[in-house]
Amino acid sequence: AFTQKEFLENRGCFTLDKRTCPTSTRLEGLLAALTFIRKEERFVGIGERFVENLRERIEKDADLSVRFILDSQEADDSFRMHGAVPARYPAESVEDKEVRVDYVQHAVSAIMAYEEYVQSRGPASIRRLKKMLPARVAGTDYSMGSCLLMFLVILSLVASVAPLILRRREDSRSKGD
């Protein structure tokens, strides 16, 4: 069983091997659950012997998981993937830096669901959300979700155009240009 202590040690990641996609998908599910969980429902810690409000527990876990996802975004632009969501964070190998559309899509979906939930909670929650945003997003008029959605659109365009560009380069090199 995955304990709260392990969750905190992994800085909001829902897996011990620090994968981003399972964290994003679980966060999507938890945020969906917040739409129907009653205020009086309780969470009973497994092996940790405590009881707490379920909504509050999910909100705390969601805050940490969103921070993990935002922190996992690629900051290195050496492969022109700035802002992408890699397989694992922090990356310990080249394979950990793999980026797939589903990793980005689930991260975007989770962040957008989180943003929508926070906005539904009122001005104090919105101020807390803005403090969590990276400086490059917080200084704009764009929401966190719309910035990530724009990134996803750009990433999918690059992924569809890149093979054509590479083919043209190979053709020009073979012709001696």
Contacts in CASP RR format, 6 or more apart in sequence:
PFRMAT RR
TARGET T0000
AUTHOR 0000-0000-0000
METHOD contacts of the structure
MODEL  1
AFTQKEFLENRGCFTLDKRTCPTSTRLEGLLAALTFIRKEERFVGIGERF
VENLRERIEKDADLSVRFILDSQEADDSFRMHGAVPARYPAESVEDKEVR
VDYVQHAVSAIMAYEEYVQSRGPASIRRLKKMLPARVAGTDYSMGSCLLM
FLVILSLVASVAPLILRRREDSRSKGD
1 46 0 8 1.000
1 47 0 8 1.000
2 14 0 8 1.000
2 15 0 8 1.000
2 16 0 8 1.000
3 46 0 8 1.000
3 47 0 8 1.000
3 48 0 8 1.000
4 45 0 8 1.000
4 48 0 8 1.000
5 48 0 8 1.000
6 16 0 8 1.000
7 13 0 8 1.000
7 14 0 8 1.000
7 61 0 8 1.000
7 64 0 8 1.000
8 64 0 8 1.000
10 16 0 8 1.000
10 18 0 8 1.000
10 68 0 8 1.000
11 64 0 8 1.000
11 67 0 8 1.000
11 68 0 8 1.000
11 71 0 8 1.000
12 23 0 8 1.000
12 61 0 8 1.000
12 64 0 8 1.000
12 65 0 8 1.000
12 67 0 8 1.000
12 68 0 8 1.000
13 19 0 8 1.000
13 20 0 8 1.000
13 23 0 8 1.000
13 65 0 8 1.000
13 68 0 8 1.000
13 89 0 8 1.000
14 22 0 8 1.000
14 23 0 8 1.000
14 26 0 8 1.000
14 27 0 8 1.000
14 65 0 8 1.000
15 22 0 8 1.000
15 23 0 8 1.000
17 88 0 8 1.000
18 88 0 8 1.000
18 89 0 8 1.000
18 90 0 8 1.000
19 87 0 8 1.000
19 88 0 8 1.000
20 68 0 8 1.000
20 69 0 8 1.000
20 72 0 8 1.000
20 85 0 8 1.000
20 86 0 8 1.000
20 87 0 8 1.000
20 88 0 8 1.000
20 89 0 8 1.000
20 103 0 8 1.000
20 107 0 8 1.000
21 85 0 8 1.000
21 87 0 8 1.000
21 100 0 8 1.000
21 102 0 8 1.000
21 103 0 8 1.000
21 106 0 8 1.000
21 107 0 8 1.000
23 65 0 8 1.000
23 68 0 8 1.000
23 69 0 8 1.000
24 69 0 8 1.000
24 85 0 8 1.000
24 103 0 8 1.000
24 106 0 8 1.000
24 107 0 8 1.000
24 109 0 8 1.000
24 110 0 8 1.000
25 106 0 8 1.000
25 110 0 8 1.000
26 65 0 8 1.000
27 62 0 8 1.000
27 65 0 8 1.000
27 66 0 8 1.000
27 69 0 8 1.000
27 110 0 8 1.000
27 113 0 8 1.000
27 114 0 8 1.000
28 106 0 8 1.000
28 109 0 8 1.000
28 110 0 8 1.000
28 113 0 8 1.000
30 58 0 8 1.000
30 61 0 8 1.000
30 62 0 8 1.000
30 65 0 8 1.000
31 58 0 8 1.000
31 62 0 8 1.000
31 110 0 8 1.000
31 113 0 8 1.000
31 114 0 8 1.000
31 117 0 8 1.000
32 113 0 8 1.000
33 58 0 8 1.000
34 55 0 8 1.000
34 58 0 8 1.000
34 59 0 8 1.000
34 62 0 8 1.000
34 117 0 8 1.000
37 54 0 8 1.000
37 55 0 8 1.000
37 58 0 8 1.000
39 53 0 8 1.000
39 55 0 8 1.000
41 53 0 8 1.000
41 54 0 8 1.000
41 55 0 8 1.000
42 51 0 8 1.000
42 52 0 8 1.000
42 53 0 8 1.000
42 54 0 8 1.000
43 51 0 8 1.000
43 52 0 8 1.000
43 53 0 8 1.000
43 54 0 8 1.000
43 57 0 8 1.000
44 50 0 8 1.000
44 51 0 8 1.000
45 51 0 8 1.000
62 114 0 8 1.000
62 117 0 8 1.000
63 132 0 8 1.000
65 110 0 8 1.000
66 110 0 8 1.000
66 111 0 8 1.000
66 114 0 8 1.000
66 132 0 8 1.000
67 132 0 8 1.000
68 89 0 8 1.000
69 85 0 8 1.000
69 107 0 8 1.000
69 110 0 8 1.000
69 111 0 8 1.000
70 111 0 8 1.000
70 132 0 8 1.000
70 133 0 8 1.000
70 134 0 8 1.000
71 89 0 8 1.000
72 85 0 8 1.000
72 86 0 8 1.000
72 89 0 8 1.000
72 107 0 8 1.000
73 83 0 8 1.000
73 84 0 8 1.000
73 85 0 8 1.000
73 134 0 8 1.000
74 81 0 8 1.000
74 82 0 8 1.000
74 83 0 8 1.000
74 84 0 8 1.000
74 85 0 8 1.000
74 86 0 8 1.000
74 97 0 8 1.000
74 99 0 8 1.000
75 82 0 8 1.000
75 83 0 8 1.000
76 82 0 8 1.000
79 97 0 8 1.000
80 158 0 8 1.000
81 97 0 8 1.000
81 99 0 8 1.000
83 151 0 8 1.000
84 99 0 8 1.000
84 104 0 8 1.000
84 151 0 8 1.000
84 155 0 8 1.000
85 99 0 8 1.000
85 103 0 8 1.000
85 104 0 8 1.000
85 107 0 8 1.000
86 96 0 8 1.000
86 97 0 8 1.000
86 98 0 8 1.000
86 99 0 8 1.000
86 103 0 8 1.000
87 95 0 8 1.000
87 96 0 8 1.000
87 97 0 8 1.000
87 98 0 8 1.000
87 99 0 8 1.000
87 100 0 8 1.000
87 103 0 8 1.000
88 96 0 8 1.000
89 96 0 8 1.000
90 96 0 8 1.000
91 97 0 8 1.000
99 155 0 8 1.000
101 152 0 8 1.000
101 155 0 8 1.000
101 156 0 8 1.000
101 159 0 8 1.000
104 151 0 8 1.000
104 152 0 8 1.000
104 155 0 8 1.000
105 152 0 8 1.000
107 148 0 8 1.000
108 145 0 8 1.000
108 148 0 8 1.000
108 149 0 8 1.000
108 151 0 8 1.000
108 152 0 8 1.000
111 144 0 8 1.000
111 145 0 8 1.000
111 148 0 8 1.000
112 144 0 8 1.000
112 145 0 8 1.000
112 148 0 8 1.000
112 149 0 8 1.000
114 144 0 8 1.000
115 129 0 8 1.000
115 143 0 8 1.000
115 144 0 8 1.000
115 145 0 8 1.000
118 125 0 8 1.000
118 126 0 8 1.000
118 128 0 8 1.000
118 129 0 8 1.000
119 125 0 8 1.000
119 126 0 8 1.000
119 129 0 8 1.000
129 144 0 8 1.000
130 138 0 8 1.000
133 144 0 8 1.000
137 144 0 8 1.000
137 147 0 8 1.000
140 147 0 8 1.000
142 150 0 8 1.000
END
